[in-house]
């Protein structure tokens, strides 16, 4: 019946919103609201979600002011960066979308990374991050590409005891900046992912402000 179909559609939409929009926001507040230290960041007596919303406002202003858009390729952050960008006001004006690729097969298929190199480093290197950022822009018809790959928890079998992630930015297929983020191993992979997300947003805003940045032209 039409009424029953509409109710099911509404219920499905409500569940989708709770899982993909509200849940990450609630988790963010639970983890950060009490205050804790990770890497070089200490958050106490502040609302980091509000801080990042302001950060997103600044990023949106820089991008829309130059009629530019951004897309993201994630691995270690597992979609958190896409969630944060989607929370920005009028996100559709600058955020084209993103992709989360967790293994070498998907990174090679969708983001054209070098599989031979990727096998030697568990898909975690400056080269892989740069290849991801360059490929994701055209994939989503975006001017800017942001990429991150790394570790949110130790991998003893690979000798990974310290947590780190490589990131890269590209503009119209050309490298703009890249580097490495380091995080404390506090036993909470979700907190590490949120830390990477926050730092990456800060770094991207800084990249948009650099004198050579295409966003300044």
Secondary structure, DSSP 8 states (H G I E B T S, - for coil): -HHHHHHHHHHHHHHHHIIIIIHHHHHHHHHHHT-EEETTEEE-SS-HHHHHHHHHHHHHHHHHHTT--EEEEESTTTTHHHHHHHTSTTGGGTEEEEEE--SHHHHHHHH---HHHHHHHTT-SHHHHHHHHHHHHHHTT-SEEEEEEE-SS-BGGGTB-SEEEEEEEEETTEEEEEEEEEE---S-HHHHHHHHHHHHHHHHHHHHHSTT-GGG-
